[in-house]
């Protein structure tokens, strides 16, 4: 068996795409309990958020769905 690997002489340059992350703060019924927040950054970079204390509520779930940027 033979495996052949192909290479390009010049690597393809990637240009970061700026995207926005919106964080919604909702109750178990999906009703907003605090204003949404947004962050901007280059797509594919790590991000972090602080889970704020909201009077009268406690954090019970964080939606861990994969984040995807816009598709063309």
N, CA, C and O atoms as a Maestro MAE file, in Angstrom:
{
 s_m_m2io_version
 :::
 2.0.0
}

f_m_ct {
 s_m_title
 :::
 protein
 m_atom[288] {
  # First column is atom index #
  i_m_mmod_type
  r_m_x_coord
  r_m_y_coord
  r_m_z_coord
  i_m_residue_number
  s_m_chain_name
  s_m_pdb_residue_name
  s_m_pdb_atom_name
  i_m_atomic_number
  :::
  1 25 0.848 -1.163 0.000 1 A "UNK " " N  " 7
  2 3 0.000 0.000 0.000 1 A "UNK " " CA " 6
  3 2 0.898 1.231 0.000 1 A "UNK " " C  " 6
  4 15 1.931 1.265 0.668 1 A "UNK " " O  " 8
  5 25 0.490 2.228 -0.752 2 A "UNK " " N  " 7
  6 3 1.227 3.485 -0.826 2 A "UNK " " CA " 6
  7 2 0.305 4.625 -0.457 2 A "UNK " " C  " 6
  8 15 -0.830 4.694 -0.927 2 A "UNK " " O  " 8
  9 25 0.787 5.509 0.376 3 A "UNK " " N  " 7
  10 3 0.053 6.720 0.762 3 A "UNK " " CA " 6
  11 2 0.831 7.903 0.218 3 A "UNK " " C  " 6
  12 15 2.020 8.049 0.506 3 A "UNK " " O  " 8
  13 25 0.176 8.747 -0.562 4 A "UNK " " N  " 7
  14 3 0.819 9.914 -1.146 4 A "UNK " " CA " 6
  15 2 0.220 11.166 -0.539 4 A "UNK " " C  " 6
  16 15 -0.998 11.341 -0.559 4 A "UNK " " O  " 8
  17 25 1.051 12.037 -0.001 5 A "UNK " " N  " 7
  18 3 0.617 13.309 0.567 5 A "UNK " " CA " 6
  19 2 0.998 14.427 -0.388 5 A "UNK " " C  " 6
  20 15 2.132 14.481 -0.864 5 A "UNK " " O  " 8
  21 25 0.056 15.319 -0.670 6 A "UNK " " N  " 7
  22 3 0.299 16.433 -1.580 6 A "UNK " " CA " 6
  23 2 0.425 17.729 -0.778 6 A "UNK " " C  " 6
  24 15 -0.263 17.922 0.224 6 A "UNK " " O  " 8
  25 25 1.312 18.609 -1.235 7 A "UNK " " N  " 7
  26 3 1.552 19.877 -0.565 7 A "UNK " " CA " 6
  27 2 1.479 21.012 -1.568 7 A "UNK " " C  " 6
  28 15 1.798 20.829 -2.742 7 A "UNK " " O  " 8
  29 25 1.061 22.186 -1.112 8 A "UNK " " N  " 7
  30 3 1.132 23.406 -1.911 8 A "UNK " " CA " 6
  31 2 2.408 24.142 -1.555 8 A "UNK " " C  " 6
  32 15 2.858 24.103 -0.410 8 A "UNK " " O  " 8
  33 25 2.988 24.811 -2.536 9 A "UNK " " N  " 7
  34 3 4.224 25.548 -2.289 9 A "UNK " " CA " 6
  35 2 4.010 26.703 -1.325 9 A "UNK " " C  " 6
  36 15 4.880 26.984 -0.500 9 A "UNK " " O  " 8
  37 25 2.870 27.377 -1.414 10 A "UNK " " N  " 7
  38 3 2.582 28.510 -0.542 10 A "UNK " " CA " 6
  39 2 1.344 28.174 0.290 10 A "UNK " " C  " 6
  40 15 0.307 27.821 -0.270 10 A "UNK " " O  " 8
  41 25 1.436 28.279 1.620 11 A "UNK " " N  " 7
  42 3 0.257 27.966 2.436 11 A "UNK " " CA " 6
  43 2 -0.866 28.959 2.171 11 A "UNK " " C  " 6
  44 15 -0.624 30.125 1.857 11 A "UNK " " O  " 8
  45 25 -2.085 28.481 2.301 12 A "UNK " " N  " 7
  46 3 -3.249 29.338 2.118 12 A "UNK " " CA " 6
  47 2 -3.362 30.250 3.330 12 A "UNK " " C  " 6
  48 15 -3.363 29.784 4.470 12 A "UNK " " O  " 8
  49 25 -3.457 31.535 3.082 13 A "UNK " " N  " 7
  50 3 -3.574 32.500 4.178 13 A "UNK " " CA " 6
  51 2 -5.039 32.637 4.560 13 A "UNK " " C  " 6
  52 15 -5.897 32.860 3.706 13 A "UNK " " O  " 8
  53 25 -5.313 32.502 5.838 14 A "UNK " " N  " 7
  54 3 -6.684 32.676 6.305 14 A "UNK " " CA " 6
  55 2 -6.844 34.053 6.932 14 A "UNK " " C  " 6
  56 15 -5.939 34.552 7.602 14 A "UNK " " O  " 8
  57 25 -7.972 34.643 6.714 15 A "UNK " " N  " 7
  58 3 -8.270 35.958 7.266 15 A "UNK " " CA " 6
  59 2 -9.354 35.775 8.323 15 A "UNK " " C  " 6
  60 15 -10.445 35.300 8.007 15 A "UNK " " O  " 8
  61 25 -9.070 36.148 9.587 16 A "UNK " " N  " 7
  62 3 -10.086 35.991 10.624 16 A "UNK " " CA " 6
  63 2 -11.353 36.761 10.289 16 A "UNK " " C  " 6
  64 15 -11.303 37.867 9.749 16 A "UNK " " O  " 8
  65 25 -12.480 36.165 10.615 17 A "UNK " " N  " 7
  66 3 -13.764 36.807 10.420 17 A "UNK " " CA " 6
  67 2 -14.260 37.260 11.786 17 A "UNK " " C  " 6
  68 15 -14.342 36.462 12.719 17 A "UNK " " O  " 8
  69 25 -14.588 38.534 11.900 18 A "UNK " " N  " 7
  70 3 -15.113 39.049 13.154 18 A "UNK " " CA " 6
  71 2 -16.576 38.639 13.283 18 A "UNK " " C  " 6
  72 15 -17.349 38.727 12.329 18 A "UNK " " O  " 8
  73 25 -16.932 38.194 14.466 19 A "UNK " " N  " 7
  74 3 -18.295 37.764 14.723 19 A "UNK " " CA " 6
  75 2 -18.731 38.266 16.092 19 A "UNK " " C  " 6
  76 15 -17.902 38.718 16.883 19 A "UNK " " O  " 8
  77 25 -20.020 38.189 16.372 20 A "UNK " " N  " 7
  78 3 -20.549 38.609 17.666 20 A "UNK " " CA " 6
  79 2 -21.188 37.434 18.374 20 A "UNK " " C  " 6
  80 15 -21.835 36.594 17.748 20 A "UNK " " O  " 8
  81 25 -21.003 37.379 19.677 21 A "UNK " " N  " 7
  82 3 -21.636 36.400 20.541 21 A "UNK " " CA " 6
  83 2 -22.655 37.152 21.384 21 A "UNK " " C  " 6
  84 15 -22.311 38.129 22.049 21 A "UNK " " O  " 8
  85 25 -23.909 36.703 21.359 22 A "UNK " " N  " 7
  86 3 -24.955 37.302 22.184 22 A "UNK " " CA " 6
  87 2 -25.311 36.331 23.289 22 A "UNK " " C  " 6
  88 15 -25.573 35.157 23.029 22 A "UNK " " O  " 8
  89 25 -25.322 36.817 24.530 23 A "UNK " " N  " 7
  90 3 -25.689 36.005 25.686 23 A "UNK " " CA " 6
  91 2 -27.048 36.493 26.174 23 A "UNK " " C  " 6
  92 15 -27.224 37.669 26.490 23 A "UNK " " O  " 8
  93 25 -28.009 35.565 26.229 24 A "UNK " " N  " 7
  94 3 -29.355 35.883 26.712 24 A "UNK " " CA " 6
  95 2 -29.535 35.319 28.113 24 A "UNK " " C  " 6
  96 15 -29.112 34.196 28.387 24 A "UNK " " O  " 8
  97 25 -30.152 36.081 28.994 25 A "UNK " " N  " 7
  98 3 -30.425 35.663 30.367 25 A "UNK " " CA " 6
  99 2 -31.928 35.486 30.492 25 A "UNK " " C  " 6
  100 15 -32.675 36.464 30.488 25 A "UNK " " O  " 8
  101 25 -32.377 34.227 30.605 26 A "UNK " " N  " 7
  102 3 -33.804 33.928 30.591 26 A "UNK " " CA " 6
  103 2 -34.170 33.002 31.749 26 A "UNK " " C  " 6
  104 15 -33.315 32.312 32.303 26 A "UNK " " O  " 8
  105 25 -35.478 32.998 32.109 27 A "UNK " " N  " 7
  106 3 -35.961 32.050 33.111 27 A "UNK " " CA " 6
  107 2 -36.303 30.726 32.418 27 A "UNK " " C  " 6
  108 15 -36.132 30.596 31.206 27 A "UNK " " O  " 8
  109 25 -36.780 29.756 33.183 28 A "UNK " " N  " 7
  110 3 -37.080 28.428 32.611 28 A "UNK " " CA " 6
  111 2 -38.175 28.476 31.546 28 A "UNK " " C  " 6
  112 15 -38.304 27.537 30.760 28 A "UNK " " O  " 8
  113 25 -38.958 29.544 31.507 29 A "UNK " " N  " 7
  114 3 -39.994 29.702 30.489 29 A "UNK " " CA " 6
  115 2 -39.486 30.452 29.271 29 A "UNK " " C  " 6
  116 15 -40.243 30.712 28.336 29 A "UNK " " O  " 8
  117 25 -38.198 30.803 29.279 30 A "UNK " " N  " 7
  118 3 -37.610 31.519 28.153 30 A "UNK " " CA " 6
  119 2 -37.849 33.014 28.173 30 A "UNK " " C  " 6
  120 15 -37.572 33.701 27.190 30 A "UNK " " O  " 8
  121 25 -38.364 33.529 29.291 31 A "UNK " " N  " 7
  122 3 -38.635 34.962 29.398 31 A "UNK " " CA " 6
  123 2 -37.381 35.702 29.856 31 A "UNK " " C  " 6
  124 15 -36.727 35.268 30.805 31 A "UNK " " O  " 8
  125 25 -37.035 36.804 29.203 32 A "UNK " " N  " 7
  126 3 -35.845 37.576 29.594 32 A "UNK " " CA " 6
  127 2 -35.960 38.075 31.036 32 A "UNK " " C  " 6
  128 15 -37.015 38.545 31.461 32 A "UNK " " O  " 8
  129 25 -34.848 37.965 31.784 33 A "UNK " " N  " 7
  130 3 -34.815 38.460 33.166 33 A "UNK " " CA " 6
  131 2 -33.719 39.501 33.362 33 A "UNK " " C  " 6
  132 15 -33.610 40.099 34.433 33 A "UNK " " O  " 8
  133 25 -32.910 39.715 32.334 34 A "UNK " " N  " 7
  134 3 -31.857 40.735 32.354 34 A "UNK " " CA " 6
  135 2 -31.527 41.061 30.904 34 A "UNK " " C  " 6
  136 15 -31.776 40.249 30.013 34 A "UNK " " O  " 8
  137 25 -30.968 42.247 30.660 35 A "UNK " " N  " 7
  138 3 -30.607 42.606 29.288 35 A "UNK " " CA " 6
  139 2 -29.546 41.656 28.719 35 A "UNK " " C  " 6
  140 15 -28.652 41.210 29.437 35 A "UNK " " O  " 8
  141 25 -29.657 41.356 27.438 36 A "UNK " " N  " 7
  142 3 -28.652 40.541 26.749 36 A "UNK " " CA " 6
  143 2 -27.331 41.298 26.702 36 A "UNK " " C  " 6
  144 15 -27.303 42.528 26.751 36 A "UNK " " O  " 8
  145 25 -26.245 40.549 26.605 37 A "UNK " " N  " 7
  146 3 -24.926 41.160 26.437 37 A "UNK " " CA " 6
  147 2 -24.308 40.616 25.149 37 A "UNK " " C  " 6
  148 15 -24.663 39.525 24.702 37 A "UNK " " O  " 8
  149 25 -23.391 41.367 24.556 38 A "UNK " " N  " 7
  150 3 -22.716 40.916 23.343 38 A "UNK " " CA " 6
  151 2 -21.211 41.087 23.490 38 A "UNK " " C  " 6
  152 15 -20.730 41.967 24.204 38 A "UNK " " O  " 8
  153 25 -20.488 40.226 22.797 39 A "UNK " " N  " 7
  154 3 -19.033 40.313 22.704 39 A "UNK " " CA " 6
  155 2 -18.661 40.174 21.235 39 A "UNK " " C  " 6
  156 15 -19.313 39.439 20.494 39 A "UNK " " O  " 8
  157 25 -17.629 40.869 20.818 40 A "UNK " " N  " 7
  158 3 -17.110 40.735 19.460 40 A "UNK " " CA " 6
  159 2 -15.736 40.090 19.530 40 A "UNK " " C  " 6
  160 15 -15.002 40.257 20.504 40 A "UNK " " O  " 8
  161 25 -15.402 39.351 18.483 41 A "UNK " " N  " 7
  162 3 -14.075 38.746 18.427 41 A "UNK " " CA " 6
  163 2 -13.880 38.024 17.115 41 A "UNK " " C  " 6
  164 15 -14.792 37.931 16.293 41 A "UNK " " O  " 8
  165 25 -12.672 37.515 16.932 42 A "UNK " " N  " 7
  166 3 -12.359 36.759 15.724 42 A "UNK " " CA " 6
  167 2 -12.948 35.366 15.834 42 A "UNK " " C  " 6
  168 15 -12.803 34.695 16.856 42 A "UNK " " O  " 8
  169 25 -13.612 34.941 14.772 43 A "UNK " " N  " 7
  170 3 -14.231 33.628 14.742 43 A "UNK " " CA " 6
  171 2 -13.159 32.563 14.961 43 A "UNK " " C  " 6
  172 15 -12.076 32.630 14.379 43 A "UNK " " O  " 8
  173 25 -13.470 31.587 15.801 44 A "UNK " " N  " 7
  174 3 -12.540 30.505 16.079 44 A "UNK " " CA " 6
  175 2 -11.667 30.731 17.297 44 A "UNK " " C  " 6
  176 15 -10.929 29.829 17.694 44 A "UNK " " O  " 8
  177 25 -11.727 31.914 17.904 45 A "UNK " " N  " 7
  178 3 -10.947 32.174 19.106 45 A "UNK " " CA " 6
  179 2 -11.790 31.851 20.335 45 A "UNK " " C  " 6
  180 15 -13.019 31.843 20.271 45 A "UNK " " O  " 8
  181 25 -11.131 31.589 21.436 46 A "UNK " " N  " 7
  182 3 -11.830 31.276 22.678 46 A "UNK " " CA " 6
  183 2 -12.459 32.541 23.256 46 A "UNK " " C  " 6
  184 15 -11.997 33.658 23.025 46 A "UNK " " O  " 8
  185 25 -13.530 32.320 24.017 47 A "UNK " " N  " 7
  186 3 -14.170 33.420 24.700 47 A "UNK " " CA " 6
  187 2 -14.538 32.958 26.090 47 A "UNK " " C  " 6
  188 15 -14.561 31.759 26.366 47 A "UNK " " O  " 8
  189 25 -14.826 33.903 26.965 48 A "UNK " " N  " 7
  190 3 -15.308 33.557 28.298 48 A "UNK " " CA " 6
  191 2 -16.319 34.614 28.717 48 A "UNK " " C  " 6
  192 15 -16.265 35.763 28.280 48 A "UNK " " O  " 8
  193 25 -17.230 34.200 29.564 49 A "UNK " " N  " 7
  194 3 -18.209 35.139 30.105 49 A "UNK " " CA " 6
  195 2 -18.294 34.917 31.604 49 A "UNK " " C  " 6
  196 15 -18.041 33.819 32.099 49 A "UNK " " O  " 8
  197 25 -18.647 35.956 32.308 50 A "UNK " " N  " 7
  198 3 -18.937 35.850 33.723 50 A "UNK " " CA " 6
  199 2 -20.437 35.614 33.864 50 A "UNK " " C  " 6
  200 15 -21.235 36.287 33.212 50 A "UNK " " O  " 8
  201 25 -20.823 34.661 34.712 51 A "UNK " " N  " 7
  202 3 -22.233 34.405 34.958 51 A "UNK " " CA " 6
  203 2 -22.660 35.381 36.041 51 A "UNK " " C  " 6
  204 15 -22.255 35.239 37.195 51 A "UNK " " O  " 8
  205 25 -23.485 36.383 35.682 52 A "UNK " " N  " 7
  206 3 -23.825 37.411 36.660 52 A "UNK " " CA " 6
  207 2 -24.865 36.925 37.675 52 A "UNK " " C  " 6
  208 15 -25.654 36.023 37.393 52 A "UNK " " O  " 8
  209 25 -24.848 37.533 38.845 53 A "UNK " " N  " 7
  210 3 -25.899 37.292 39.829 53 A "UNK " " CA " 6
  211 2 -27.085 38.167 39.429 53 A "UNK " " C  " 6
  212 15 -26.924 39.363 39.183 53 A "UNK " " O  " 8
  213 25 -28.279 37.568 39.364 54 A "UNK " " N  " 7
  214 3 -29.490 38.305 39.014 54 A "UNK " " CA " 6
  215 2 -30.440 38.176 40.189 54 A "UNK " " C  " 6
  216 15 -30.833 37.071 40.564 54 A "UNK " " O  " 8
  217 25 -30.808 39.313 40.769 55 A "UNK " " N  " 7
  218 3 -31.677 39.312 41.947 55 A "UNK " " CA " 6
  219 2 -32.913 38.445 41.733 55 A "UNK " " C  " 6
  220 15 -33.613 38.577 40.729 55 A "UNK " " O  " 8
  221 25 -33.171 37.555 42.695 56 A "UNK " " N  " 7
  222 3 -34.350 36.706 42.646 56 A "UNK " " CA " 6
  223 2 -34.175 35.438 41.825 56 A "UNK " " C  " 6
  224 15 -35.118 34.655 41.708 56 A "UNK " " O  " 8
  225 25 -32.979 35.209 41.246 57 A "UNK " " N  " 7
  226 3 -32.732 34.036 40.406 57 A "UNK " " CA " 6
  227 2 -31.394 33.411 40.750 57 A "UNK " " C  " 6
  228 15 -30.523 34.054 41.334 57 A "UNK " " O  " 8
  229 25 -31.244 32.136 40.375 58 A "UNK " " N  " 7
  230 3 -29.940 31.461 40.465 58 A "UNK " " CA " 6
  231 2 -29.700 30.746 39.143 58 A "UNK " " C  " 6
  232 15 -30.649 30.312 38.491 58 A "UNK " " O  " 8
  233 25 -28.461 30.623 38.751 59 A "UNK " " N  " 7
  234 3 -28.107 29.970 37.501 59 A "UNK " " CA " 6
  235 2 -28.324 28.464 37.649 59 A "UNK " " C  " 6
  236 15 -27.810 27.858 38.589 59 A "UNK " " O  " 8
  237 25 -29.083 27.848 36.725 60 A "UNK " " N  " 7
  238 3 -29.359 26.421 36.811 60 A "UNK " " CA " 6
  239 2 -28.938 25.659 35.566 60 A "UNK " " C  " 6
  240 15 -28.795 24.438 35.626 60 A "UNK " " O  " 8
  241 25 -28.736 26.333 34.442 61 A "UNK " " N  " 7
  242 3 -28.369 25.627 33.213 61 A "UNK " " CA " 6
  243 2 -27.650 26.574 32.274 61 A "UNK " " C  " 6
  244 15 -28.009 27.743 32.138 61 A "UNK " " O  " 8
  245 25 -26.641 26.045 31.639 62 A "UNK " " N  " 7
  246 3 -25.944 26.774 30.584 62 A "UNK " " CA " 6
  247 2 -26.080 25.935 29.331 62 A "UNK " " C  " 6
  248 15 -25.721 24.757 29.331 62 A "UNK " " O  " 8
  249 25 -26.593 26.522 28.267 63 A "UNK " " N  " 7
  250 3 -26.784 25.815 27.010 63 A "UNK " " CA " 6
  251 2 -25.416 25.603 26.370 63 A "UNK " " C  " 6
  252 15 -24.723 26.570 26.053 63 A "UNK " " O  " 8
  253 25 -25.025 24.347 26.180 64 A "UNK " " N  " 7
  254 3 -23.709 24.023 25.635 64 A "UNK " " CA " 6
  255 2 -23.735 23.658 24.164 64 A "UNK " " C  " 6
  256 15 -22.871 22.909 23.707 64 A "UNK " " O  " 8
  257 25 -24.702 24.165 23.406 65 A "UNK " " N  " 7
  258 3 -24.720 23.882 21.974 65 A "UNK " " CA " 6
  259 2 -23.485 24.458 21.324 65 A "UNK " " C  " 6
  260 15 -23.050 25.547 21.699 65 A "UNK " " O  " 8
  261 25 -22.901 23.759 20.355 66 A "UNK " " N  " 7
  262 3 -21.730 24.296 19.668 66 A "UNK " " CA " 6
  263 2 -22.050 25.635 18.999 66 A "UNK " " C  " 6
  264 15 -23.128 25.822 18.435 66 A "UNK " " O  " 8
  265 25 -21.114 26.534 19.073 67 A "UNK " " N  " 7
  266 3 -21.279 27.833 18.442 67 A "UNK " " CA " 6
  267 2 -20.788 27.738 17.011 67 A "UNK " " C  " 6
  268 15 -19.719 27.186 16.752 67 A "UNK " " O  " 8
  269 25 -21.559 28.271 16.088 68 A "UNK " " N  " 7
  270 3 -21.159 28.268 14.689 68 A "UNK " " CA " 6
  271 2 -21.318 29.676 14.145 68 A "UNK " " C  " 6
  272 15 -22.263 30.389 14.480 68 A "UNK " " O  " 8
  273 25 -20.389 30.055 13.312 69 A "UNK " " N  " 7
  274 3 -20.468 31.349 12.678 69 A "UNK " " CA " 6
  275 2 -21.441 31.305 11.504 69 A "UNK " " C  " 6
  276 15 -21.988 30.251 11.180 69 A "UNK " " O  " 8
  277 25 -21.647 32.435 10.882 70 A "UNK " " N  " 7
  278 3 -22.556 32.479 9.736 70 A "UNK " " CA " 6
  279 2 -22.035 31.608 8.592 70 A "UNK " " C  " 6
  280 15 -20.827 31.509 8.380 70 A "UNK " " O  " 8
  281 25 -22.942 30.989 7.870 71 A "UNK " " N  " 7
  282 3 -22.556 30.198 6.710 71 A "UNK " " CA " 6
  283 2 -22.962 30.930 5.436 71 A "UNK " " C  " 6
  284 15 -23.915 31.709 5.424 71 A "UNK " " O  " 8
  285 25 -22.230 30.667 4.386 72 A "UNK " " N  " 7
  286 3 -22.543 31.340 3.123 72 A "UNK " " CA " 6
  287 2 -23.059 30.360 2.108 72 A "UNK " " C  " 6
  288 15 -23.376 30.745 0.982 72 A "UNK " " O  " 8
  :::
 }
 m_bond[287] {
  # First column is bond index #
  i_m_from
  i_m_to
  i_m_order
  :::
  1 1 2 1
  2 2 3 1
  3 3 4 2
  4 3 5 1
  5 5 6 1
  6 6 7 1
  7 7 8 2
  8 7 9 1
  9 9 10 1
  10 10 11 1
  11 11 12 2
  12 11 13 1
  13 13 14 1
  14 14 15 1
  15 15 16 2
  16 15 17 1
  17 17 18 1
  18 18 19 1
  19 19 20 2
  20 19 21 1
  21 21 22 1
  22 22 23 1
  23 23 24 2
  24 23 25 1
  25 25 26 1
  26 26 27 1
  27 27 28 2
  28 27 29 1
  29 29 30 1
  30 30 31 1
  31 31 32 2
  32 31 33 1
  33 33 34 1
  34 34 35 1
  35 35 36 2
  36 35 37 1
  37 37 38 1
  38 38 39 1
  39 39 40 2
  40 39 41 1
  41 41 42 1
  42 42 43 1
  43 43 44 2
  44 43 45 1
  45 45 46 1
  46 46 47 1
  47 47 48 2
  48 47 49 1
  49 49 50 1
  50 50 51 1
  51 51 52 2
  52 51 53 1
  53 53 54 1
  54 54 55 1
  55 55 56 2
  56 55 57 1
  57 57 58 1
  58 58 59 1
  59 59 60 2
  60 59 61 1
  61 61 62 1
  62 62 63 1
  63 63 64 2
  64 63 65 1
  65 65 66 1
  66 66 67 1
  67 67 68 2
  68 67 69 1
  69 69 70 1
  70 70 71 1
  71 71 72 2
  72 71 73 1
  73 73 74 1
  74 74 75 1
  75 75 76 2
  76 75 77 1
  77 77 78 1
  78 78 79 1
  79 79 80 2
  80 79 81 1
  81 81 82 1
  82 82 83 1
  83 83 84 2
  84 83 85 1
  85 85 86 1
  86 86 87 1
  87 87 88 2
  88 87 89 1
  89 89 90 1
  90 90 91 1
  91 91 92 2
  92 91 93 1
  93 93 94 1
  94 94 95 1
  95 95 96 2
  96 95 97 1
  97 97 98 1
  98 98 99 1
  99 99 100 2
  100 99 101 1
  101 101 102 1
  102 102 103 1
  103 103 104 2
  104 103 105 1
  105 105 106 1
  106 106 107 1
  107 107 108 2
  108 107 109 1
  109 109 110 1
  110 110 111 1
  111 111 112 2
  112 111 113 1
  113 113 114 1
  114 114 115 1
  115 115 116 2
  116 115 117 1
  117 117 118 1
  118 118 119 1
  119 119 120 2
  120 119 121 1
  121 121 122 1
  122 122 123 1
  123 123 124 2
  124 123 125 1
  125 125 126 1
  126 126 127 1
  127 127 128 2
  128 127 129 1
  129 129 130 1
  130 130 131 1
  131 131 132 2
  132 131 133 1
  133 133 134 1
  134 134 135 1
  135 135 136 2
  136 135 137 1
  137 137 138 1
  138 138 139 1
  139 139 140 2
  140 139 141 1
  141 141 142 1
  142 142 143 1
  143 143 144 2
  144 143 145 1
  145 145 146 1
  146 146 147 1
  147 147 148 2
  148 147 149 1
  149 149 150 1
  150 150 151 1
  151 151 152 2
  152 151 153 1
  153 153 154 1
  154 154 155 1
  155 155 156 2
  156 155 157 1
  157 157 158 1
  158 158 159 1
  159 159 160 2
  160 159 161 1
  161 161 162 1
  162 162 163 1
  163 163 164 2
  164 163 165 1
  165 165 166 1
  166 166 167 1
  167 167 168 2
  168 167 169 1
  169 169 170 1
  170 170 171 1
  171 171 172 2
  172 171 173 1
  173 173 174 1
  174 174 175 1
  175 175 176 2
  176 175 177 1
  177 177 178 1
  178 178 179 1
  179 179 180 2
  180 179 181 1
  181 181 182 1
  182 182 183 1
  183 183 184 2
  184 183 185 1
  185 185 186 1
  186 186 187 1
  187 187 188 2
  188 187 189 1
  189 189 190 1
  190 190 191 1
  191 191 192 2
  192 191 193 1
  193 193 194 1
  194 194 195 1
  195 195 196 2
  196 195 197 1
  197 197 198 1
  198 198 199 1
  199 199 200 2
  200 199 201 1
  201 201 202 1
  202 202 203 1
  203 203 204 2
  204 203 205 1
  205 205 206 1
  206 206 207 1
  207 207 208 2
  208 207 209 1
  209 209 210 1
  210 210 211 1
  211 211 212 2
  212 211 213 1
  213 213 214 1
  214 214 215 1
  215 215 216 2
  216 215 217 1
  217 217 218 1
  218 218 219 1
  219 219 220 2
  220 219 221 1
  221 221 222 1
  222 222 223 1
  223 223 224 2
  224 223 225 1
  225 225 226 1
  226 226 227 1
  227 227 228 2
  228 227 229 1
  229 229 230 1
  230 230 231 1
  231 231 232 2
  232 231 233 1
  233 233 234 1
  234 234 235 1
  235 235 236 2
  236 235 237 1
  237 237 238 1
  238 238 239 1
  239 239 240 2
  240 239 241 1
  241 241 242 1
  242 242 243 1
  243 243 244 2
  244 243 245 1
  245 245 246 1
  246 246 247 1
  247 247 248 2
  248 247 249 1
  249 249 250 1
  250 250 251 1
  251 251 252 2
  252 251 253 1
  253 253 254 1
  254 254 255 1
  255 255 256 2
  256 255 257 1
  257 257 258 1
  258 258 259 1
  259 259 260 2
  260 259 261 1
  261 261 262 1
  262 262 263 1
  263 263 264 2
  264 263 265 1
  265 265 266 1
  266 266 267 1
  267 267 268 2
  268 267 269 1
  269 269 270 1
  270 270 271 1
  271 271 272 2
  272 271 273 1
  273 273 274 1
  274 274 275 1
  275 275 276 2
  276 275 277 1
  277 277 278 1
  278 278 279 1
  279 279 280 2
  280 279 281 1
  281 281 282 1
  282 282 283 1
  283 283 284 2
  284 283 285 1
  285 285 286 1
  286 286 287 1
  287 287 288 2
  :::
 }
}
